[in-house]
């Protein structure tokens, strides 16, 4: 390595993205169901309690099952309502909730055709929700494999965490992806394989750890009454998050679903959204 390369590496390693806090506000909350207003009343009441962290200011709107008969009509109704948050559940106008596959065509399109955050609930008839789901938001978890500099994800996770609650900021690198690149490195004789494995893994995990520390420092300085906890590791993301949800009694997951200019939800986010169906998911 040349002296210039060494200097560049040292300079880049010293660069640390710093979190800047922004409080997210929700003026209008739109609940979309396939029920009538009377049938949805118990769910709407439960949601107000579950999302009490949003305060008394939001205007609550309900889009009932009879208000739309196609995806196009649903999107028109959403555009007219202009909500800051959409709340719905899997498999609207479908009996496919009986099987643990997919999200349903309405939700698939809704999550991608609008930039409004969508809070996805377990289907009310599925019986798959954990006992503590929909009770409160004392424990919220942001999930990603690229947490560094993702202020929007952190802001939303903090906003939905109840005062004095715990906000978990998590970063799980794919062990399978890491091993794939490591296998390629092992075929390059000029690179010391053991050193490369240890150094690359340490650097991949150091960056999100540093970012979480910056988040914690900013939150404390802003006097936000939420405790930040960190999980940074490698592993199988779905398996890891299933275990974390159960171990920590997580009330809500927050995750990114859009990937740059792609029209469809990116693959990892879709897999997580399908598999992690026992508690509400906030899809950004």
C-alpha positions as CSV (number, residue, x, y, z in Angstrom):
1,X,0.0,0.0,0.0
2,X,1.4,3.4,-0.9
3,X,1.7,6.3,1.5
4,X,-1.2,8.0,-0.3
5,X,-3.4,5.0,0.1
6,X,-2.5,4.8,3.8
7,X,-3.4,8.4,4.3
8,X,-6.7,8.0,2.4
9,X,-7.6,5.0,4.5
10,X,-6.8,6.8,7.7
11,X,-8.8,9.9,6.6
12,X,-11.9,7.8,5.6
13,X,-11.8,5.8,8.8
14,X,-11.9,9.1,10.7
15,X,-15.1,10.2,8.9
16,X,-18.1,9.5,11.0
17,X,-21.6,10.4,10.0
18,X,-23.3,12.2,12.8
19,X,-27.0,11.9,13.6
20,X,-29.2,15.0,13.4
21,X,-32.5,14.7,15.2
22,X,-35.8,15.8,13.7
23,X,-39.1,15.3,15.5
24,X,-41.7,13.8,13.1
25,X,-45.3,15.1,13.4
26,X,-48.5,13.5,12.2
27,X,-51.5,15.8,11.5
28,X,-53.7,13.2,9.8
29,X,-53.9,9.5,10.3
30,X,-55.8,7.4,7.8
31,X,-56.9,3.9,8.8
32,X,-57.8,1.7,5.9
33,X,-59.9,-1.4,6.5
34,X,-62.2,-3.8,4.6
35,X,-64.8,-3.3,7.3
36,X,-67.8,-1.0,7.8
37,X,-67.5,1.9,10.1
38,X,-69.5,0.1,12.8
39,X,-67.4,-3.1,12.4
40,X,-64.1,-1.1,12.5
41,X,-65.1,0.9,15.7
42,X,-63.3,-1.5,18.2
43,X,-60.2,-1.6,16.0
44,X,-60.1,2.2,15.7
45,X,-60.5,2.6,19.5
46,X,-57.7,0.1,20.1
47,X,-55.5,2.0,17.6
48,X,-56.0,5.3,19.4
49,X,-54.7,3.7,22.6
50,X,-51.8,1.9,20.8
51,X,-50.7,5.1,19.1
52,X,-51.3,7.4,22.1
53,X,-47.7,8.4,21.7
54,X,-48.9,10.6,18.8
55,X,-50.9,12.7,21.3
56,X,-54.3,14.2,20.8
57,X,-53.5,16.4,17.8
58,X,-53.8,14.1,14.9
59,X,-57.1,14.0,12.9
60,X,-58.2,10.3,12.6
61,X,-59.9,9.3,9.4
62,X,-61.3,5.9,8.4
63,X,-61.5,4.5,4.9
64,X,-64.0,1.7,5.1
65,X,-64.3,-1.4,2.9
66,X,-67.2,0.0,1.0
67,X,-65.3,3.2,0.1
68,X,-63.1,1.4,-2.5
69,X,-63.5,-1.6,-4.8
70,X,-60.1,-1.5,-6.6
71,X,-56.5,-0.5,-6.0
72,X,-57.0,2.5,-8.2
73,X,-59.9,3.7,-6.2
74,X,-58.0,3.2,-3.0
75,X,-55.1,5.3,-4.2
76,X,-57.4,8.0,-5.3
77,X,-59.0,8.1,-1.8
78,X,-55.6,8.2,-0.2
79,X,-54.5,11.1,-2.3
80,X,-57.6,13.0,-1.5
81,X,-57.2,12.4,2.3
82,X,-53.5,13.5,2.2
83,X,-52.6,11.6,5.4
84,X,-49.2,11.8,7.1
85,X,-49.6,8.1,8.2
86,X,-51.6,5.2,6.8
87,X,-52.6,2.4,9.1
88,X,-53.9,-0.9,7.6
89,X,-53.5,-4.6,7.8
90,X,-52.4,-7.5,5.5
91,X,-54.6,-9.0,2.9
92,X,-57.3,-6.3,2.6
93,X,-60.4,-7.6,0.8
94,X,-58.9,-11.1,0.7
95,X,-59.1,-14.4,2.6
96,X,-55.4,-15.1,2.0
97,X,-54.7,-14.0,5.6
98,X,-55.3,-17.7,6.4
99,X,-51.9,-18.5,4.9
100,X,-48.6,-16.9,6.1
101,X,-47.6,-15.7,2.6
102,X,-47.4,-12.3,1.0
103,X,-49.0,-9.0,2.0
104,X,-51.9,-8.9,-0.3
105,X,-52.2,-6.9,-3.6
106,X,-53.7,-3.8,-2.0
107,X,-50.9,-3.4,0.5
108,X,-48.2,-4.4,-2.1
109,X,-49.2,-1.4,-4.2
110,X,-50.1,1.0,-1.4
111,X,-46.7,0.7,0.2
112,X,-44.9,1.5,-3.1
113,X,-47.3,4.0,-4.8
114,X,-47.1,6.5,-2.0
115,X,-44.3,8.0,0.1
116,X,-46.5,8.1,3.2
117,X,-45.3,5.8,6.0
118,X,-47.6,2.7,6.2
119,X,-48.2,1.0,9.6
120,X,-49.0,-2.6,8.9
121,X,-51.0,-4.5,11.5
122,X,-51.4,-8.2,11.9
123,X,-54.7,-9.2,10.3
124,X,-57.4,-9.0,13.0
125,X,-58.8,-12.5,12.1
126,X,-55.4,-14.3,11.8
127,X,-54.7,-15.0,15.4
128,X,-51.0,-14.6,14.7
129,X,-50.4,-11.4,16.8
130,X,-48.2,-11.7,19.9
131,X,-50.1,-11.2,23.2
132,X,-48.4,-7.8,23.8
133,X,-49.0,-6.5,20.2
134,X,-51.2,-3.4,19.9
135,X,-51.0,-2.7,23.7
136,X,-48.5,0.2,23.6
137,X,-45.2,1.3,22.1
138,X,-42.9,1.0,25.1
139,X,-40.4,-1.0,22.9
140,X,-39.8,0.0,19.3
141,X,-37.1,-1.5,17.1
142,X,-35.5,0.0,14.0
143,X,-34.2,-2.7,11.7
144,X,-31.7,-2.4,8.9
145,X,-28.4,-3.6,7.5
146,X,-27.3,-0.1,6.6
147,X,-28.1,2.0,9.7
148,X,-25.2,4.5,9.3
149,X,-26.6,8.0,8.3
150,X,-30.2,6.8,8.2
151,X,-31.6,9.6,10.2
152,X,-35.2,9.2,8.8
153,X,-35.4,5.6,10.1
154,X,-34.1,6.7,13.5
155,X,-36.4,9.7,13.7
156,X,-39.5,7.6,13.0
157,X,-38.4,4.9,15.5
158,X,-37.9,7.5,18.2
159,X,-41.2,9.3,17.4
160,X,-43.2,6.1,17.9
161,X,-41.5,5.1,21.1
162,X,-43.5,6.0,24.2
163,X,-41.9,8.4,26.8
164,X,-39.6,6.4,29.1
165,X,-39.7,3.5,26.6
166,X,-36.8,1.8,24.8
167,X,-35.8,2.4,21.2
168,X,-33.6,-0.4,19.8
169,X,-31.4,0.7,16.9
170,X,-30.2,-2.5,15.2
171,X,-27.9,-3.3,12.4
172,X,-27.5,-6.9,11.3
173,X,-25.1,-7.6,8.5
174,X,-25.9,-10.6,6.4
175,X,-23.5,-13.5,7.4
176,X,-24.3,-15.2,4.1
177,X,-23.3,-12.1,2.1
178,X,-20.2,-11.6,4.1
179,X,-19.1,-15.2,3.6
180,X,-19.7,-14.9,-0.1
181,X,-17.2,-12.0,-0.4
182,X,-14.8,-13.7,2.0
183,X,-14.8,-16.7,-0.3
184,X,-13.7,-14.5,-3.2
185,X,-11.0,-12.9,-1.0
186,X,-9.7,-16.4,-0.2
187,X,-8.9,-16.9,-3.9
188,X,-6.7,-13.9,-4.1
189,X,-3.2,-15.0,-3.0
190,X,-2.0,-11.4,-2.4
191,X,-4.5,-10.9,0.5
192,X,-4.0,-12.5,3.9
193,X,-7.3,-14.2,4.4
194,X,-7.4,-14.3,8.2
195,X,-6.5,-10.7,8.5
196,X,-9.0,-9.6,5.9
197,X,-11.8,-11.5,7.6
198,X,-11.2,-9.9,11.0
199,X,-10.5,-6.4,9.7
200,X,-13.4,-6.2,7.3
201,X,-15.9,-7.6,9.8
202,X,-14.6,-5.2,12.5
203,X,-15.0,-2.2,10.2
204,X,-18.4,-3.2,9.0
205,X,-19.7,-3.3,12.5
206,X,-17.7,-0.4,13.9
207,X,-19.5,2.2,11.6
208,X,-23.1,1.5,12.8
209,X,-21.9,1.3,16.4
210,X,-20.3,4.7,16.1
211,X,-23.5,6.1,14.5
212,X,-25.7,4.7,17.3
213,X,-23.4,6.4,19.8
214,X,-23.9,9.7,18.0
215,X,-27.7,9.1,18.1
216,X,-27.6,8.4,21.8
217,X,-25.6,11.6,22.4
218,X,-28.0,13.8,20.3
219,X,-31.1,12.3,22.0
220,X,-29.7,13.0,25.4
221,X,-28.8,16.5,24.4
222,X,-32.4,17.1,23.1
223,X,-33.8,15.8,26.3
224,X,-35.9,13.1,24.5
225,X,-37.1,10.8,27.2
226,X,-36.4,7.6,25.3
227,X,-33.7,5.0,26.2
228,X,-31.6,4.0,23.2
229,X,-30.2,0.4,23.1
230,X,-28.0,-1.0,20.3
231,X,-27.7,-4.4,18.6
232,X,-24.9,-4.6,15.9
233,X,-24.0,-8.0,14.7
234,X,-23.8,-10.5,11.8
235,X,-26.3,-13.3,11.2
236,X,-29.4,-14.4,9.4
237,X,-31.7,-11.3,9.6
238,X,-35.1,-13.0,9.7
239,X,-34.0,-15.5,12.3
240,X,-32.2,-12.8,14.4
241,X,-35.2,-10.5,14.4
242,X,-37.7,-13.2,15.2
243,X,-35.7,-14.0,18.3
244,X,-35.2,-10.3,19.2
245,X,-39.0,-9.6,19.0
246,X,-39.7,-12.5,21.4
247,X,-36.8,-11.8,23.7
248,X,-37.4,-8.1,24.1
249,X,-41.2,-8.0,23.7
250,X,-40.9,-5.6,20.8
251,X,-44.1,-3.7,20.1
252,X,-43.3,-2.2,16.7
253,X,-40.7,-2.7,14.0
254,X,-39.6,0.2,11.8
255,X,-37.9,-0.5,8.4
256,X,-37.2,1.0,5.1
257,X,-38.9,-0.6,2.1
258,X,-37.9,1.6,-0.9
259,X,-34.6,1.1,-2.6
260,X,-33.5,4.1,-4.5
261,X,-35.5,4.5,-7.8
262,X,-36.9,1.0,-7.7
263,X,-40.7,0.7,-8.2
264,X,-40.9,-2.5,-6.2
265,X,-40.1,-3.1,-2.5
266,X,-36.5,-4.3,-2.3
267,X,-36.1,-8.0,-1.6
268,X,-34.9,-8.1,1.9
269,X,-37.5,-5.6,3.1
270,X,-40.3,-7.7,1.5
271,X,-39.0,-10.9,3.1
272,X,-38.9,-9.3,6.5
273,X,-42.4,-7.8,6.0
274,X,-43.8,-11.2,5.1
275,X,-42.1,-13.2,7.8
276,X,-42.3,-10.8,10.7
277,X,-46.1,-10.7,11.0
278,X,-46.8,-11.0,14.7
279,X,-46.5,-7.3,15.6
280,X,-47.1,-4.0,13.7
281,X,-44.5,-2.9,11.1
282,X,-43.9,0.7,10.2
283,X,-42.8,0.6,6.5
284,X,-41.1,3.8,5.3
